[in-house]
């Protein structure tokens, strides 16, 4: 299974940073018995691997070489690939840059690298054979993409950052077979690439007879793309870490540290990887 991580955005809401926003240190992890900062995107990578992803594609902008230096060619049991989005022109464009890698019958899961959410295993509740959205309850759905469902859990509409959102359930990740990803790309191209957000494209997909499912398996969701979101994420991590035993991590090779401003990160070789236990 592939995981696609759109990581070409500028992160303007939380600038200035000395590194890509996907490497923002949020919480910590144990690395060979030593506590180290954890990049915010690692939470998504680990959740994708837990759901069965064995290949992960970061879609990056030309200047985000620090992401390549940080992750190298592998993370745990997953191979890492990179695709370049020349300009940050929206989520749809970013996701569809990875479609040449995806076989029609291979499942693919997509998430946002500047978010932290629980439970960690929630992606395992999404089916492999249809378009499905992992949903989380929030107090401010107008800031996100709210998902309206019927009584059977079928998606009726995605309300993209609407002040009159009628649902407090938002999507935090989604999954589908590769053939549906290719269908969505074809529809996007037919619409002259006018869709910036995946929600408007999915609405058109539904209007033309497509279907999607919403799965209310999420419990807590934080967008770390703002300073307030960063503080909320730290609070959430403290609360959840107090409720479970600490993770044990065995490191095969020490990862580069991109967190110190003015210090160049040591490139990761193709053989370096971190393994999670």
C-alpha positions in Angstrom: 0.0 0.0 0.0 1.2 3.5 -0.8 1.0 6.5 1.4 1.0 10.0 -0.2 2.1 12.9 1.9 1.6 16.4 0.3 4.5 18.4 1.7 5.1 21.2 -0.9 3.3 24.0 1.0 5.1 27.1 2.2 3.8 26.9 5.7 3.1 30.7 5.8 0.9 30.5 8.8 3.7 29.4 11.1 6.7 31.2 9.6 9.5 32.1 10.1 11.1 28.7 10.4 14.7 27.7 9.6 13.4 24.4 8.0 10.4 22.9 6.3 7.2 23.0 8.4 6.9 19.2 8.1 10.1 18.9 10.3 8.7 21.2 13.0 9.6 19.4 16.3 6.4 18.4 18.1 6.9 16.2 21.2 9.7 13.7 21.3 10.6 10.1 20.7 13.0 7.6 22.1 15.9 6.8 19.8 18.3 4.1 21.0 17.5 5.0 24.6 17.9 8.7 24.0 14.9 11.1 23.9 15.0 13.2 20.7 12.7 15.8 19.1 10.0 14.2 16.9 9.2 15.9 13.5 5.5 16.6 13.2 5.3 14.6 9.9 6.6 11.5 11.7 3.2 11.1 13.4 1.5 10.7 10.0 4.3 8.4 8.6 4.0 6.1 11.6 0.2 5.9 11.4 0.4 5.1 7.7 2.9 2.3 8.3 0.7 1.0 11.1 -2.2 0.8 8.6 -0.1 -1.2 6.2 1.7 1.3 4.0 5.0 -0.2 2.8 5.8 2.7 0.4 5.4 6.4 1.2 5.7 9.2 -1.3 6.5 12.8 -0.1 5.4 15.4 -2.6 7.8 18.3 -2.0 8.7 21.6 -3.6 12.2 22.0 -5.2 13.6 23.8 -2.1 12.6 21.3 0.5 15.7 19.1 0.4 15.8 19.0 4.2 12.9 16.5 4.1 15.0 14.3 1.8 17.9 14.7 4.2 15.8 13.8 7.2 13.9 10.8 5.9 16.4 9.4 3.4 15.2 6.3 1.5 13.4 4.5 4.2 11.6 4.9 7.5 11.0 1.8 9.6 9.6 -0.9 7.3 8.5 1.6 4.6 10.4 2.7 1.5 10.4 6.4 0.9 10.0 8.1 -2.5 9.9 11.8 -3.5 8.0 13.6 -6.2 8.5 17.3 -7.0 5.6 19.8 -7.2 7.2 22.8 -9.0 4.8 25.3 -7.4 2.4 25.1 -4.4 -0.8 25.3 -6.4 -3.1 23.3 -4.2 -3.8 19.9 -2.6 -5.2 18.3 -5.7 -2.2 19.1 -7.9 0.1 17.9 -5.1 -1.6 14.6 -4.7 -1.9 13.8 -8.4 1.8 14.4 -8.9 2.2 10.9 -7.3 -0.3 9.0 -9.5 2.4 7.6 -11.9 3.6 5.5 -9.0 0.2 4.0 -8.1 -1.1 0.8 -9.6 -4.9 0.7 -10.2 -5.6 -2.0 -7.7 -3.2 -0.9 -5.1 -4.6 0.9 -2.0 -3.4 4.4 -1.3 -3.8 6.4 1.8 -3.4 10.2 2.0 -2.9 12.5 5.0 -1.6 15.9 5.9 1.9 16.1 7.4 1.3 19.1 9.7 -1.4 17.4 11.8 -1.5 15.3 15.0 -4.4 13.0 15.6 -5.6 10.0 17.6 -6.2 7.1 17.9 -3.0 6.1 16.2 -4.6 3.0 14.6 -7.6 4.8 13.2 -6.5 4.4 9.5 -6.9 0.6 9.9 -10.7 1.2 10.0 -10.8 2.5 6.4 -11.7 -0.1 3.7 -9.3 -0.8 0.8 -11.9 -1.1 -1.9 -13.6 2.3 -2.0 -13.1 6.0 -1.4 -13.3 6.5 2.4 -12.6 9.4 4.7 -11.4 9.2 8.3 -13.5 11.6 10.3 -12.8 13.6 13.5 -15.1 15.7 15.6 -14.1 19.3 16.1 -15.5 22.4 17.7 -14.8 24.7 14.7 -15.7 22.8 11.5 -15.8 26.0 9.5 -12.0 26.1 9.6 -11.7 22.6 8.0 -13.5 20.5 5.4 -16.7 19.3 7.1 -18.2 16.0 5.8 -22.0 15.6 5.7 -23.2 11.9 5.8 -26.4 10.1 5.4 -27.7 7.6 8.0 -25.7 4.8 6.4 -22.4 6.7 6.5 -22.3 7.6 2.8 -20.7 11.0 2.0 -23.3 13.4 0.8 -21.1 16.5 0.6 -17.8 17.9 1.7 -18.2 21.5 2.9 -14.9 23.2 2.3 -14.2 25.8 5.0 -17.8 27.0 5.0 -18.9 29.3 7.8 -22.3 27.6 7.8 -20.9 24.0 8.0 -23.7 21.7 9.0 -21.5 18.9 10.4 -18.8 19.0 13.1 -17.1 16.0 11.6 -14.1 16.8 9.4 -11.9 14.6 7.3 -8.3 14.1 8.5 -7.1 11.4 6.0 -8.6 9.4 3.2 -8.0 6.1 1.4 -9.0 4.5 -1.9 -7.9 2.0 -4.5 -5.5 3.4 -7.1 -8.1 3.2 -9.8 -10.3 5.7 -8.0 -7.3 8.0 -7.5 -6.7 7.9 -11.3 -10.4 8.6 -11.9 -10.2 11.6 -9.7 -7.2 12.9 -11.5 -9.0 12.4 -14.9 -11.9 14.4 -13.6 -9.6 17.1 -12.3 -8.0 17.4 -15.7 -11.4 17.5 -17.4 -12.3 20.4 -15.1 -9.2 22.3 -16.3 -7.4 21.7 -13.0 -9.7 24.3 -11.3 -10.1 22.4 -8.1 -7.5 23.5 -5.5 -9.1 21.5 -2.6 -9.9 17.8 -2.7 -13.4 18.5 -1.3 -14.7 20.4 -4.3 -13.4 17.7 -6.6 -15.0 14.9 -4.6 -18.3 16.8 -4.6 -18.2 16.7 -8.4 -17.2 13.0 -8.3 -20.3 12.3 -6.2 -22.6 14.4 -8.4 -21.5 12.2 -11.4 -22.5 9.0 -9.6 -19.4 8.2 -7.6 -19.6 7.2 -3.9 -17.6 7.7 -0.8 -17.8 6.5 2.9 -17.2 8.4 6.0 -15.7 6.5 9.0 -16.1 8.2 12.4 -13.1 6.5 14.0 -11.2 9.7 14.9 -11.2 11.0 18.5 -8.8 14.0 18.5 -7.4 16.1 15.7 -5.0 19.1 15.7 -3.7 21.2 12.8 -0.2 22.2 13.8 0.1 24.8 11.0 -0.5 27.7 13.3 1.1 28.7 16.6 -2.2 28.1 18.5 -2.4 24.7 16.8 1.2 23.9 17.8 0.4 24.6 21.5 -2.8 22.5 21.2 -0.8 19.7 19.8 1.7 19.8 22.6 -1.2 19.7 25.1 -2.8 16.8 23.3 0.5 14.8 23.3 1.1 15.4 27.0 -2.4 14.1 27.7 -2.2 11.0 25.6 1.4 10.1 26.7 0.2 10.2 30.3 -2.4 7.6 29.4 -0.2 5.0 27.8 3.4 3.6 28.3 6.2 5.4 26.4 7.2 4.2 23.0 10.4 2.2 22.7 12.4 3.0 19.6 15.5 1.2 18.2 17.6 3.3 15.8 19.8 1.6 13.2 21.3 5.0 12.2 21.1 8.3 13.9 18.9 10.6 11.9 20.1 14.1 10.9 18.9 16.9 13.1 17.2 19.7 11.1 16.0 21.6 14.2 19.0 23.8 15.0 18.9 27.0 13.0 22.1 27.7 11.1 23.3 24.1 11.4 23.3 22.0 8.2 21.6 18.6 8.5 23.8 15.6 7.8 22.5 13.8 4.7 21.0 10.4 5.3 22.4 7.7 3.1 20.2 5.3 1.2 21.0 2.5 3.7 20.1 4.5 6.8 16.7 3.8 8.4 15.0 4.0 11.7 13.1 1.0 12.9 10.1 1.2 15.3 9.4 -1.5 17.8 
